Amino acid sequence: MFLFICMTNLQLLIARSIIEKEQLEKVDFLFIGDIDNVKNQYYLKKIQPLCRHSDIVPQVAKFSTFKTLKRTRYAKKIMEKYAREYHTVFFANFMFLLYIIFYRVFLSLK
């Protein structure tokens, strides 16, 4: 079984491409993000028929400074909770890496 965790419309597009290209079966899908975004709605409608189960978690406050960090923590909890049920978990969050780099640079300046 496969789990895809997406937070952006680009990740939705990439997930759909992977599922179709690799002809994956038994796919579960979790979207953590802005469900009011028209592009996200479009790609969600495209990916849901390819999945066995899909779940949508609305994002935290729309303009929250730490929304990416909060989403990432939530995704990590999901991955830890269901780790034994999935052969592969697809999760990408480039912004989180930028936060880590920024934080390390900030600490080194002190």
N, C-alpha and C positions, 0 to 999 in steps of 0.2 A: 504494500500500500504506500501511496505517496501523499504528502501534505505540502501544499503551496501556501505560503503566507505572503500576502502582498499589501503594500501601503500606498502605492501610487498607480496612476494609469499606465505608465511605462512598464511597471512590474506586472500588471495585468496582461498587457500585450505580450510580454516575454513569456509569462507562464502559459498563456494560450498557445503560443508557438511551440513551446517545448512539449506540451501535452499532445498537440496534433502531430508534430514531427516524429516524436518517439512512440506515438500511438499508445500512450499510457492508459492503463485501466486501473480501477480502484483508486481514483484520485479524490482526495478531500481538499477543500479550498477554504481559506480564511482570509477575509479582507478586513483590514483595520484602517479606516480612513474616512475621507470626506464622501459621504454617500449622496450629497447634494450636488456634487460636481457632475456636469453633463457628460464629460468624457469618461469618468469613472462608471457612470450608469451604463453607458454604451458598451464598454468593455466587460462589465459585470454580466450583462445580458448575453454576451458572446461566449464567456467562459463557463457560465453555470450549466449549460446543457452537457458539457464535457466532463462534469464532475459527478461523482456519486453523492457527495454531500457538500453543500456550500454554506458558509456562515458569514454574516456581515456584522461587524462591530463598528458602530459609529465612532468617529474620532473624538478625542477629548476636546476641550474648548477650542473652537476654530482658530483663534489667534494666540493660543498658548505658546509661550516661548519654548517650552520643553515638550511639545507634543510628540516630536519624533522620539525623544528619549522615553516618554511614557508608553508610546506604541511599542517600542523595542522591548521594554521590560515586560509588557503584556505578552508579546509574542514569545519571549523567552520562557515565561511561565507555561504557556501552552505547549511549547516544545518539550519542556521538562516533564509535564504531566502526561503527555501522550507519547513519549519517546519509544516505548516498547511496541506501540501499535503500528508504527510506520517504518518501512525500510529506508525511505529517504525523505528528508524535509528540505524544501527549497525556500530559502529566506535570504533576502538581500536588503541591506539598508546602508547605502553609502554615506548618508548624513551622519549616522552614528559614528563612523570612522572619523569623520571630520571633527565631531565633538571630542573624541578621545585625543586626537592630535592637538586641537586647540587647548584642551585642558592641560595636557603635558607641557606645552609651550608656556602657557600661563603660569604653571607651577615653577618652571625653571627660571622665570623672570623675577620671581620673588626672592 
